[in-house]
Amino acid sequence: MTDERFQDPGWRLWNFGDEILVRCPRCDARAVVVVHPDHREGHRYVIGLLTAPHRLSCTGCGHTAEWTPRRWQRGDDGDPYFTHGGPLLVPHLTGPNDPYFDLPLWLQRPCCGHVLWAYNQRHLDLLEAYVAARLRERGGWTGSGSLLERLPAWIKAADNRPEVLKCITALRATLPS
């Protein structure tokens, strides 16, 4: 991508949490973590999807696993999401591991002395568009909470642009065509 101008859409990391590509714990192939099929509908807020049960599926070896949210308790390292059934612990969305099974992300690579990572292709597309742009504009008010506003300085640095874009291209090559 060589777009000269980019405007931050204000997305948070949780906007990409609906599909997280990971390494299968059994065969090391690409697997996916998604909201359990029985729980995809009826969520009024994104946070409801984050605390819904999730399923890990590997098409390489057929391995599956289930994740269910646990109840939040005073003293937990994390935020509560209040439901009719009581508060649930909201998973920490940070990389380079998935927040549900703590598996390594499929899309991660050493870059500029750090690790560049993305949850899925849409996340990678956003990073690529942002890094490639010469002019990066803030979007509407996001309360300094957008994913792009919170990127580490090494990804934002113009001097690192060629290397970061090269790493994004390498990560993209690991995705199915």
CORJO-V659811 format. One line per field, one symbol per residue. ss: DSSP state (A for helix, B for strand, O for the rest). phi: phi as a letter, one per 20 degrees, with the letter a starting at -180 (. if undefined). burial: # if it has 16 or more other C-alpha atoms within 10 Angstrom, else .. A space follows every 10 residues. Layout:
BEGIN
ss: ???
phi: ???
burial: ???
END
This chain:
BEGIN
ss: OOOOBBBOOO OOAAAAOOBB BBBOOOOOOB BBBBBOAAAO OOOOOAAAAA OOOBBBBBOO OOOBBBBOOO BOOOOOOOOB BBBOOBBBBO OOOOOOBOOO OOOBBOBBBB BOOBBBBBOO AAAAAAAAAA AAOOBBBOOO OOOOOOOOOO OOAAAAOAAA AAAAAAAAAA AAOOOOO
phi: .cffccdffn fdfffdffbc eceffedmef ccdcfggfce dnefcggfff efgccecdef dnfcbdccfd ffcgnferee decfeofdfe feebdecfed dlefffebaf blmcdebbfa ffffgfffff fffedddfef fcmldfgffe ffgffffffe gfffffffff fffeefe
burial: .....#.#.# ####.##### ####.....# ######.... .......### ########.. ...#..#... .#.......# #......### #.#.###### #.#######. #....##### #.##.##### ###..#.... .....####. ....##...# #..##.##.. ##.....
END
